[in-house]
Amino acid sequence: MSVLLVIISFISVGLCISPTGFATRVSYDERAFLINGTRELLLSGCVHYPRSTPSTWPSILALTKQAGIDVIQTYVFWNLHQPTGPNDWYFEDRADVWTFLQRCQEAGLFVNLRIGPYVCAEWNLGGIPVWVKDIPNIVFRDYDQPWIDAMGTFVTRFVQEGLKRNIFAHQGGPVILAQIENEYGNVEGSFSQPAKYVQWAVNLAENLTNHEPWIMCAQDNAPNVPNLVNTCNGFYCDSWLSGHFSSRKTPAAWTENWPGWFQNWGSSKPHRPVQDVAFAVARWVARGGAHMNYYMWHGGTTWDRLTGGPMLVTSYDYDVALDEYGLPHNPKYSHSAQLHFALKNYSQVIVKNPVDPGTTIANNVFVNVYGSGADCVAFLSNIDAAADATVTWKGNQYHVPAWSVSILGGCGATVTFNTAQVKASPSTVEWISVEAISNWSWWSDSVGIWDSATSITANAPLEQVKTTHDKTDYFWYHVTLSEPTPAERTLKTQANDIAYFFINGVHQGTARSGNPAQVRLSLPSGSYSLDILTQTVGLTNYGAHYEDITRGIAGGNVYLDTKDITRPSGGWVHQVGLKGESLQIWNKPNAVNWNTNAQQGMNKPLTWWRAQFPTPAGSTPLALDMTGLGKGFAYVNGHGLGRYWNITAGGNCPSCANIDSSCNYRGNYSPGKCSCDCGVPSQRYYHVPRDWLAAAGGSNDLILIEEVGAADLGTVNLVTRQ
């Protein structure tokens, strides 16, 4: 690996374009983007600044540059920068986008800044702050005045702040492209005035700065105006090119090439073989594509409560080239790098010539040629999903494997690179225990209403997010009922995303999202308390009108067998969050009296646990192995490590360690094809950034809320990834 990196680093000096710190002119013609008047084939990788930590940004960006990438793409996360309201403005730590942009420039990388401000990104509420959802009568992403005001104010202020900091290329900064809106074409049919909204968004962007091109992704009907480029998103985008070239005089840009996919709790890990990713990239360039971005290149981790979904795991590894910990993931990293340098060697030949639509030379085999003589490159593509081909072209014979592209540098007899021929060995990952977490103590949270002064009474169950404003995952519903004699009854209700049911403080059952959810309850005679704790597991991040989606048990009736208890005589009492959250135990652990007899706390629901561990020496990435726990949320030194859940991935699929030997990469990919790691927890390891830890040898505080009851605390370990 180290030899490869040295070679790549050496080659990249001559092949990759870089920002200079001086003013850069960015324009385009119908063939490519132009940097200071020169057409460039732009290769890009997506890295989200809040999904890694500031100390790791330089190494991630250096490895990205060494792999032949020219451009970093990132979203701007509105809810990160204005978490509490329009007057809030936060740019610290992982939210310090300005320093991230500076690090990109220092690494010799340009930036495509996707301002949005809707981002999707498997991010809570698609990046839109919850306070925006609370604006009366608002309709997200339509020509709706409350939305226009909120979005327009944020985008205007963000761009103005960026201009003050000289982030744009014409100011000497790294940003050569900016995006307004995001994947709106996928949902616009559900809105009242989509065309008017899109035109407004374009006008907003152009009035703020018009030096660098703006892009709109997945928006084929974007206004055909100067300085605006529409782009493609998908696993493959080469079939999009003919329609693009026939309707516009803008370069072909691919904003999101998905080399992996996101993962849900209870599901296996998605895997997309690198042969297929490379095939898609090579076909794109062969057929006229001039800009391609991997979404993601480094996925990272969605810490805190920022996962979207719902029901998405905390890891955002995405099966990409630089794994969740910022380490090269082979063969995806090395094979991609080799492809990039094969393309970069001939990039000027490719983009200085008109698009070649391709010529059929055999069944399902095509050739695209750029240039002539020694200054020539050809792409031999076999798009058959099963049959290899042997073809003759210009007097030379070539073997072209099924579902592959051969790049012929100089258009000669030698194949410079073939997308299906992987030379790099798969990465071998070891998790090595460096510290068994012990010395546990615990404290039980309250079941039901824990502070009558802050409780809320209503005739019927309230909607969760409107009441909590997403300040917490947890929301209590309490009602007092009675039975003449002991009874077994079935409670039926809507339950989103998770609901825990208690009778007189005793846990009776759990339900996942469902309509209706059914839980069998053992009811005593006389008066009793029914308490329901609902939990959000990330707010929806995609779809039309997703701001209207409800959480908790509101929106449906609540039944005990056939008896409707939705509107009981005494109403429902509600409580926002857990008592331990109100005490901020993760920051103020001395606010409660911890019980040091760990055995007594085992298998108790709603139990807070605390332990200390020392910081290991070195710089290798660290994680917590959470085997033995149930479900909950973890904190390290007050930082939100994220949600954990020891839920087994369903299905019948092989181990990820053996997936490349059993997976057929040929043919169109879709999520679910080639998935792996069925029968084990969807996520076992949880990234602990060294930024959050004390100096080597210092003590660190681990605090977690266990919702269902830990099974074996003795299996929790701090591990290092090698």
N, C-alpha and C positions, 0 to 999 in steps of 0.2 A: 504493500500500500504506500509506504513512504517513497519508494522509487517512482511510482506513478505520479504522486503529488509533485515531486521535484520536476518531472518531465512536463506535467501540465502547467506548473507555475512558470517554467521557462518558456514554453510555447505561448502562454497567454499574454506575455509581454508584447509580442509582435502581432497578435491576432485580434485581441479584444479592444474595443474602443473604451475610452474612459473620460469622465469629466475632468476638466483642467483647472477649475477654479476661476477661469475667465468667462466672460459672457459667451454663451453658446447659442447659435441660431438653430432653431428646430423648425422644420417645415416638412412638406411631403409632396410627392406627385402621385400619379396613379400606380407607380411600381413599388415605392418604398418610402419610409421616413428618411429625411435628409438631416444629417448633423453637420452644420457649417457647410452646407451645399453638397455634401457627399452622401449618396445613397448608402444605407446600412441595412444589413440583415440583423435584426435585433432578436437576441435570445434572452429570455427573462425568466426569473424565478420568484415566486411569491413567498415572502417572509413577513409574518405579522408581528410588529414590535411588541405588543403586550403578551404574546404567547411564548416569549423567551425573556430573559432578564438582561439588563444593561451590560453586565460583565461578560455575557456570552455573545453579545452582538458582534464584536470584532471577529471572533473565530468563525462564527457562522458565515459572516459576509466574506471572510478570506477564503474559506473552502468553496463558497459559491463562485467567487471570481476565478479561483483556480480550476473550476470545472468548465470554464468557457462561457459563463453567463455575463451579459453586458448590463442588464437592468434588473433592479429589485422592484417588485410590485408589492404594494401594501394598501389595505383599506385604511381609512380614517374612522375611528370608532367614536361616534358621537356620544354614546352613553358613558364612555370612559372619560371624556373631556368635560362633559356637563352633566354629572350624575344626579344633581339635586335640583337644577333649575336653570333658566336661561341666563342668570347672572353668575352662575358658577363657571369656573375656567380652571381645569386641572391638567397639568403637564409634568407630573413628577414620576420618578421611578419608571415602571414599565409603560406609563402613559406619556413619557417624554419623547414624543414623535420628532421634535426638533433635533434632539441629540441623535436619534436613530438615523435621520436623514444625513446628518453630519458624518456619522460612522459609514454610511453607504458611500458618500463622496470620498472619504479617506481610503476606503477599500477599492476605489477606482470603479464604482458602479453608478450608473444613472438610476433614476427612479421614475416609476409610473405610479402616481399618487391617486388612488381611487377615493375621492372625497365623498361621493354618494349623495346624501349621507346614509341612505339605507344600504346595508352591506350584506345581508343574509349571513354568510360565513359561519353557519352553525353557532351563532353568537346570540346571546340573550336578546330577544325581541328584535333580532336583525340589526342590532346596533342603535336602535332608537331608544332614547331615555324613556323610562316609564312615566315621568312627569308629562311627557308629550301625549301619551295615551290618556292621561287624566284631563287634558284640555277639553272642555265641553263641546260635544258634537263634532269632534275632529274625525276626518277620514284620511287615513294615511295614503299618501302617494296619489292624490287626485287634485284636480284644479279646485281645491277647497280652501277657503280663505284661512281658517285656522292652521291648516297644514302649510300653506304657502308662507304664512308669517313665520312659523316655527322653523321650517327648513331654510327659508331664505335668510333668516337672521343668523342661523348657525353657519351656513356655507359662506355668507358674506364675511362674517367675523373671522372664520378660520382662514380664508384666503388672504384677508388683510393682514392677519398675524403672520402668515407665511411670507407675504411680501415684505413685511418689516424685517424679517430674518433672512431675506435674500435666498429663499429656498429654490427659486425657479431658475431654469437654465439661462434665461436672458439676463439674470442678475449674477451669474457665476455659480449658481447652485446646481444640485443634481437632478431636479425634477424636469424631465423632458416631455412628459405626458401627464394629463390630469383627467379624471373621470367625473362626470356628473350623472346622477341616478345610477341604477344598477339592475340589469336583467328585467327591465320593466316590460319589454315586449312579451315576456312569458305570461304576464297576468293582466295586461292592459284592457283586455276585453271585458273585464269585470268592473270597469270604472266608468263614470259618467262622461268625463271629458278628457280622455287620455291624450288626444292630439294637442289640445290646448295646454295641458300640463307639461308635456314634453317640450313644446315650443317655449313655454315659460322657463323651464329648467335650463334650456340651451341659452336663452337670452341672459339669464342670471349669470351663468358661467362666463359668457363672452364679455359681459360688462365688467366683470371683476378683473380678468386678465385675458388678453388674446394673443400673447406672444407665443406660447406653446400650444400645440393642438389639444383639443378636448376630445375625449372618446365617450361613446355610449355603447355598452356591451349588450348583446342579444336584443338589439333594437333596430331591426332591418328597415323600419319606416322612420328612422330618425331624420330630422330635417336635412335636406341635401344642401347644406350651406357651407361657406368657407370655414376652415379651421375646425371642422367636426368630422370625426371618423367613427363609423359604426363597426363593431367587432363581433366575433363569434365566440361562443362558449360551448364546450362539449368534450366527449371522449375522442371524437374525430371531427375535423372541420373542413377537410379538403373538398367534400361534396358541396359545401356552402360557397365555394369560390366562384363558380360560374355565374350564379345569380348576383353575386357582389360585383363582379367585373362588368356585367351587362347593365348594371343600374347606376354605378358610381365611378368617379374618377379619384378614388382614395385608395391607399395601400391596404392590402389584406392583413388584418391583425387578428390574432387569436388570443383573447384575454385569459381564458381558462382552459388549459389542457389538463384534464384531471388524471394524474398518474396514480391515484389511489382514490379512496372514498372514506367518508366518516363512518363511525361505528356507534351503534346503539347498545344500551344495557340489555343483556340477555341475548345478544347476537354475536356471531363469530366475527373475526377480523377480515375486512375486505382486502383483497390483494389483486393488483394488476401487474402482470409480468412486464419486465422492462422491454422485452422484445416487441410487445404490442405498443408500448408507449413510443419507442423509437420508430416503429413502423408509421405511427400516426404523425410524428414530427416530420419524418422524411417525405411522406406523401404530401404533407402540407407545403413544404418548401418546393418540392418537385412541381407542384401544380400552381405555384405563384404566390404562396404565402411569404410575407416579408417580416412579420413580427409574431413570435410565439412565446407564450408565458405558461410555465407550469403552475397550476394551482392544486396543491401546494408544492414548493420546493423544500422548505423546512416547515413542518406543521406546528411543532411545539406542543404546549400544554394550555388548556383553558382553565386557569386557576380561579379561585374565588367562586362566585356564583354566576359566572359569565357564560356557561354553556347554554346553547339554545336548544332547539329540538321541538318538543321535549324528549327526554329519555336518551340523551347523548352522553357517552362516557367522558371523563375528564381529560383523558389523553386525546390529543389531536395529531397523532403521529402520521396518519394519512398514507402510510406505506410509501413514503417518498424518499428522495435521494439523500437528504440529511435528516436523520431520524429525530425523534422527540427530544433527544439529549444533545443534538447538534453534531452527532458523529456520522461519518459516511456510511450509508446503508448500501452495501454491495450485494448483487451486481448493479443495482439501479444507479448508484452514483458514478461508478467508473464507466459503465457502458454508455450512459448519457454523456459523460465528458468526452469520450472518444467520438461519439456522434457529433457533438458540438464542434470539435476541432476539425473533423472532416468537412463539415459545412463551412466553418470559418475560413478554411484554406481556400475556398472557392466562392466566398460570399460576394466579392466584387464582380466576379464573372456572372453570378446568378442574378444579382439585382440590377446590373447595368444593361441587361438584355430584356427584351419583352417577354411576357409570360408565354411559355410553350404549353398549349393545351394537351399535348401528348399524342403519341402515335401507338396504335395497337400493333404488336409484332408477333403475338401468339395469343391463344385463348387465355384471357385474364392477365396477360402480361403487357405492360406498357412501357414506353420510353419517353422521357422528357429531357430535352437537350438545351443547354445554355452555352453560348459562345461557339468558337470554332478553332480548329487547329490545336496547338498546344494549350491555348487559352480557352479550355472547354471543360465542361463537366456534364455528365449524364446520370440520370436516375432510372434504373431498371426496376420496375415494380411488378411483383406478382401478388395480385389481390385475391387469389384463390385461397380458401380457408383450409384446403386439404392437400392439394396436389402440388408437388415441386415441379419446376419446369427447367428444361435445358433449351436455351434459345441461341440463335446466331444473329449478331448485329454488327454491321460494318466489318464482316469477315472474321469476327472473333466469336467464340462460343462461351456462353456463360451458364452456370448453374444457379438458378434463383429459387431458393426455398419458398415454400408456400407462405403467404402472409409476410412478405419481407420486401425490403427495398435495398438494392445494391447501388452504392455511389461509386461512379467511375471517374476518378480524378484524371483530367486530361483526355477523357473519353477513350482510353486505351483498353488493353486486354486485362489489366490488373484491376481487381476490385479493391477500392480504397477502404470501404466499410460496408458491411452488410448488417442490417438491423437485427437479424435472427441469430447471428453468430456471436455469442457472448463469450468473451475471453476472461472476464473477471470472475473469481470465485465468490460464492455467497458469503456474506459476513457471518462470523460465528460470534454470538453474543453470550457472554457469561455474566450471571448475577452472583456476586460474591458477598457474603455476609460480612459486615465490618462491625456490627454492634447489635446484639440481641436487646430489644427494648424490654426492660423489666421495671422494677420498683413502681408498679402501677398503684394508683389510688383512684377513688371514685366518689361521685356525688349524684344522687338521684334527683332528676327534675320532677316537677309537679305534673300530675295528670289532670287535665281539665283547666278550669279557670283558676289562675294563680294570683290575680290581682283584680278584685271586683271594681276598684276605682277606675281602672282603664279598660274594663270590659265593655262590650257593646251589645245591647239587646235589640232584637228586631223580630217582627212577626214571623219571618221565614228566613232560611239560611241565606246569608249574604255571599256575594261573589268575592272570591279570595283576593285577587290582585287589586281590585278597586279599593279594598279595605286595608290591605297591608302595604299597598304602593310598592310591592316587591322589595321591601326592606328585609324580608326573611322568607325562607322556604315554607315556614310552618304557620298554620292557622287552626285555632280550636273552635269547634262547634259543641255546645253543651245544651242538653235539655233534660228536664226531670219528668219522668213518666212513672206509671204504676201498673202492676199486674195483680189480679186477685189471687192467683196461685202461681207457683214456679212454672215456667214455660220455656220451650225451645222455639224460637221464632227466627225467620229469615228477614234480615234488613236488606232492602233494595234501594239503591240510589245511584245517581251519577257520582263518579269519584275520579277526579283529575288532580294531580297525576298519580299520587299514592294516597291511600287513606288507611289509618289505623283506628280500630274500634275498641272502645273500653266500656265495660259495665262496672260501675262502682269502683273504678280505678284499676280493674283487672283487664289486661289485654285479651280480646276475644278473637281477633282476626285482622287480616290485612287484605286490601284490594288494590290492584293496579288499575290504570285508566280503563274504564269500561262503562257502557250505558245499557242496561243498569249493572252496577256492581252488586254482588250478592255475598252476604256474610251471615253465617249461622251464629246466633247469640243465645247464651244461656241466661235467662232472666229470672230474678228472684221474685218472690211475692212482695206486695207492698210497693212503696216508693223506691225508685232507683235512679241513678244518674247514667245517662248515655252520653259519652264524650267521643267525638270524632276528631282526630287530628289529620288534616289534609296537608299534603306537601306538593309544592311545585318542583319539578326536576328540569328546570330550564324553560323559559317562555318561547313560544313558537317564533321562528325566525323567517318563515317563508310562506307565501301565498297571498292572495287578494283578501283584503279586509281582515287580516289576522289579528288586528287590534281588537276585534269583537269576540275573539275566542275566550270562553270563560274557564275559570279554574275553581277548585274546591268542589262543593256539592250544590252550588247554586245552579239554577237553570233547569232543574228537574225535581220531581217530587221525591219524598222520602217515605218509604213504607215499612211497617213491621207486618209481615205476611200481607194481608190485604188492607190493613188499617193505615190510612194516610196520616202521617204525623208531621207533614210539612209545615203546618201552621198550628202548633199546639196552643192551648189556652194561655200558657205563661210565656210563649215565644221562645226563641233561641238566644242563648248568650254566646258571644264570640270573644276570643282573645287573640291578639296578634302576637305570634312568636312564642318561644319557650322562655321560661323564667331565667334559665341560664344565659340566654341571649340578652335579656334585659340587664343582666349583671355584667355582661361582656366578660365572661369567664376566661376567654382566650387572651384578653389583655390584663385582666384583674383576677388571677387565679386565687388570690387570698380572700376574695369576696365570699367564698363558701368554705365550709369545714369538710375537708377531704377525708374519706374513710380509707385507711391503709390496708384493710383486710380485703384484698382483691377477690378472693374466692367468694365472699359474700355478695359481691356486685355482679357476678357472672350471670348471664342470661336474663338480666333485668332490662326491660325496654326503657328508653328515654333516660339513659345513664351517661353522665359525663365521665370521661377517663383522662387521667393525667400521668405523664411519665417524663423523665429527663434522659437525654443521651448526649455524649460528647461529640464534638465535631472531629471527624477523622482528618488526618493530614492529607495533603495532596490536592489535586485538582480534578480527579476523575468525577464524572457525574454521579449523583446520589439519588436514591429512591427509597421509599418505604414499601416493604413487602407486607401487604395488609391481609394476607391469608389468616384466617381465624376470626376475623371480624365479620359483622353482618352487613349493616347498611348505616351510613351516616355522613358526617362531615368532619374534616380534620383541619387543625391549625398547627403551624410551627412558628414559634416565637411571635404569635399574633397574626401571622400571615395566613390567608385562606388557602390551604393546600387543595381544597376542592371536595366535591362529593365522592364518596367511595361506596362500592356495593359489591359484595362477594356473590354475584349472581352468575350462574353457569350459562355459558353460551350454548344455545340449542343447535340442533341440526346434526348432520353426519358429514364431517369433513376432516381432512388430515391436519397434522401439526403444521404450524407455519414454518418450522425448521425444515420440513420436507416438501413444502408446497410446490417448489419449482420443478421437482421431479415428477409430480403427479398432475400438474396443471397444464392443459393444452392452451397455449396463448393464442392460437390461430383462430381467426374469426372475430366478429364484433364483440367487444367487451361490454358488460353491463354489471352494475353492483350485484354481488351474489355469486358471480362466476369466479372460481378460483379462491373462494373464501377459505379461511383456515382457523385452527384452534377452537373447534367445537368441543364441548364437554369439559372445558376449563373455564375459570372466571373470565368474563369479558374484559376485565382489567384487574390485574394483580399488583402491578407496581405503580407507584405514584411519585412523580418527579419532585424532589426536594431541592430547590435551587441553593447553591452555596452562597448566593447573595444574602439569603435570609438567615444564615447561621453565624454563630459566634466564631471567633478566631480558632484555629486548630487547638483542640484540647479543651475548649470552652464548653459550657453546658447550654443545652437547648431544651425548650419546653415544648412537648407534644401534647396537645389537648384535642379530644374528639368527643363528639356527641354520637353515641351508639343508639340507634333508633329501635332496633329489634332485639338486641342482646348479644354480646360477644360470645363466641363459642370457645375460643382458645387464644388468649392474649399472648401466650408463650411463643406463638409462631410469628408475631410481628417483629420484623427485623429491619434495620437500616442496611441497605445493600449498595454496592457500587457496580456500575455497568462498564464492562470491558469487552 
